[in-house]
Amino acid sequence: MNKFGIFMNFWEKNWDADHAKYIKKVSKIGFDVLEFQAQPLLEMSDEKLRGLKALADDEGIELTYSLGLDRAYDVSSPDKKVRDGGVVYLQRIIGQIEKMEGKLLSGVSYAGWGTPDYVLDDKSRLWDNSLESMRKIIKTAEDCGVTYCVEAVNRFETCLINTAAEALEYTARIDSPNIGILLDTYHMNIEENSIPDAIRAVGKKLTSFHTGENNRTAPGRGHLDWDGIFGALSEIGYGGRIISEPFVMMGGEVGRDIHVFRNLLENPTEERIDAEAEYLLNFERGMARKYGL
């Protein structure tokens, strides 16, 4: 049975926010999972971590964590000091997730979020640097019982893993039960020749799945082929989390970092976004039922 989740920054313009508020909100709407950026965990006391976990348990919500790795901690960097600092940084985040009894960290977690500001004719050195770093990071993930999920994202957000094929190659070279693959429909719409074929290619190695429309609005509001997407998920027997990651508001850190320069939802009040979250949950559950997930 798939769990359905949503990313906290559907509502918030800054990456850190009142996590307790959104644990309660998504529970009330009917979601199973709340995902949010992992960096704020480093600023939280053990008491606060335990409090959020207890609240999530009370509300029947699983917490998962995502990351757009700060380039100051780029584990693919040509600079060994930067890579070493990034390894320690990510190990610390995994340690905080363990304190929350969390099981999943995903995102652009294998390189700094963004693209090089220099001519790149060959990315093999960056690739090898990332793999060397990841072999250290994954040992911590194994020790902490956390699945470290690498996300294939579009060419404007990384140069390293853009496609399902690259994610498969990367994870094969790590060879750990705690390395996983996250596919995201928004990114696949840019990079893959066929979204269903990409899903089928990853198959049983698919560990988490993000949904968003072609323009990162709620699923069902754009032109993506959701029958093809959910049909492919059904074909591979996907039983994991399906987490929606729309970004619909301009402004703040999120608007800047995601490049949202106009509101994609008319009059995006909290009430309007609540209603849109309920819509997308019903849409996805309906598609899952249709394809026997």
N, C-alpha and C positions, 0 to 999 in steps of 0.2 A: 504493500500500500504506500503510495507516494505521499510525502509530506509537502504541504504548500506553504511557501514563505514569501516574505517581502523585505526589501532593503529599507532601512530606517530613513534614508535620505530622499525617499519619495516625498516626505513631508518637510524636511529640514534643509536649509540653505548652507549650513555649516556642518562639518564632519562630526564634531562632537555635539552632544545634545543631552536631553533628559531621557536616558535609556529606560528608566522605570516607567515614564509616561507611555512610551511606545510599546513596551512589553504589555501593558494593560490594554492599550488601544488595539493592537493586532489580535490579542486574545478575544476582545469583544467583537471584532469584525469576523473572526472565525479562522484565522490563520493558525498554522502549526509551528511556524518558525519565524523568528526575527533575526535578520542579519544586519550587522553594522561594522563600521571600520574598526580594525583591531588596535590601531595606534593609541587611542585613549586608554586602553587597558593599562598601559605603562604608567599612567598618572594616577591610577586608582589604588587605594589602600586595600589590603587583604580583606578588611571588614566590608568595604564597599563591594568588592567582588563577590563575597559570600552573600551579601544582601541582595544583589541583583540576581544571582543564581537561585536563591530561595524564592524570590518573587516570581521568577520565570517558572519555577517548578509549581508554585501555587496556581499560576495562571495557565498551566499546561502548554508552555511555550518552550521550544528548543532554541537556544542561542547559537548562531554560527557567526563566523568572522571573516571579513574580507580585507584586502590590503591593496593599496596603490603605493608601492614602496617608494619612500622619499629618496630622491637621487643622491642624497648625502650618504645613503646606506646601500648604494648600488652594488650588489654582489657579483655583477658581471663586469665591473669597472676595470680598465687597464691599470688602475692604481691599487696596489695590494693593500695599502692601509685602508682605503675606502672599502674594499671587499671584506677585509677582516672585521672592520667595524660593523658592516652590514650583517655578517654572520652572527656576531654577538647580539646585535639588535634583534634579529629575527628569533634567535634562541630565547631571548628574554620574553618576546611576545608569546612564543609557544608555551613558555613556563607560566605565564599569566592565564593563558587559555586552559592549561591543565588545572590551575586552581579553581577555574569555573566549571571543571569537569566537562569542558568542551571537547568536541571531536573533529571539528573542521575549520581549517584556515585556507582561504582561497584568494585568487586574484593575481595581480602582477606582482608576484612574490619571488621572482627569479631574476629580476633586473630592476633598475630604477624605472619608475613610471614616466614614460616620455620617450622621445627619440633623440638620437645623437645630433649635436649641432655642428657636425663635421661630415665630410664626404665619407661614405661607408661603401666600399667596394667588396668587402668580404667580412662577414660577421662571425667567422669561425673562432676568432680569438675571444670575442665576447661570449660566445656559446660555451667554449671550453672553460672560461673563467667562471661562468655561472654554474656549470656542472661541478667544478671543483668545490665551489662554495656550497652547493646544494648537498653534496655528499656529507658535509659536516653538519649542516642544518637538519638533514633527514634523520640523523642518529638521535638528535634531541627529540624530534617528532615521534620516533619509534619509542623512545624511553617514556614519553609523556602520553602516549596513546592518542596522538593527534594525526589526522590525515592531512597532509600538506598538498593542496590541490592547485596545480598550475593552470592558469586560464589563458586560452588562446584569444588574443585581442587584436584589434585592427591596427593597421600600419601607422596610424597617427598617434597611437598610445604606446607602442613598443616596436622595436625592430627584431626582437628575438623569437617569439612564438606567436605567429599570426594565424596559423591554420591547425586543423585537427591533426594533419600529418606531422607537423613539426612538434606538436604536443606529444604525440605517440612516440616519436623518435627520442625526445628529451626524457620522457619518463622511462623508456626502455633502457636508456643509458644510466639512469639512477638505480633501477632494479631494486626497489624496496616495496614492501607491502603497504607502506604509509605514504607513497606518492600517488597522487590521483590527477585526473583531468577534469577541468570545468569547461564546458562549452556554453556559449552565450549567443542567443539568436541575433541580437543586434550586431555583434562583431562578425558572426558568420555571414550575415547578409552582405557585408562589405567584402569579405575575404574568400568565401568558399564558392565554387562553381555550383554546388548543390548542397543546401543545408541538410536535407534528409540523408544524402550520401555521406556527408561528414559525420553525422550521428551514427550511421551504420558502421562506418570505418572504425570509430572509437569503440563501439560495442560495449562489452562488459567492463572496459576500462573507464567508462564514464562514471564519475564519482559524484558530481553535482552539476546542476543545469540551471542556467539563468535565462529568463525570458524578458524580452523587451521588443517593441516594434522596430520597424526600419528606422524610425526617427526617435527611438527611445521613449515613446509614449507607452501606455498600457497595452498589453497584448489584446488584439482584436480591434484596435483603433487605426491600424495602418494597412499595409498591403502584403504582409508576410503570409505564406501559405501554412496556416496552422494545422490544416488537415495533414499535410505532408510531414510537418514537424512531429505532431503527436503520433501519427502513423509509424514514423521511424522509431520513436521512443518505444512504442508498443512492440515493434519487430525485434528490438534488442532486449526486450524484457526489462526495461528500466524501472526500478522500484525505488529510486533515490529521491532526494529533495528536488523540488521545482521551485525556484526562488525568483520572484519577479523583481526587476531592477529598473523601473522607469525613473527618468529625471525630467521633470516638466516645468521647472521654474528657473527663470533667470535670476542672477544675483548671488551674492555671498561666495564663499569658498567653492561650493559645489558648482554653481553656475560658471565660475571662472575655470575650474579644473576640468569640467565635463564639456565646456564650450556651449553652454545653453545661453543664447543671447536674445531670446524672446520666450515669453510664456507659451508653452505647448498645450496647456490646459487653460481655457478661458476662465478668468477670475479665480485663480487658484487659492481660494480660502481653505482653511483646514477642513471645513465641512465638505467642500467640493472634492478635496483630495480623499477624504474618508469614503465618500460615495464612489469615487473612481476605484479605490482599493477594493471595495466590496464588489464592484462590477468585474474587475479583472480576476478576482478569486472565483466568482461564479463562472466566468468564461473558461478559465483553466480547468476547473473541476468538471465542467460540462464536456470539454474536449477529452479529458482523461477518461470519463465514463464512456464516451463515444468509442474510444479505441481500447477499452478494456484494461486500462491501467489501474 
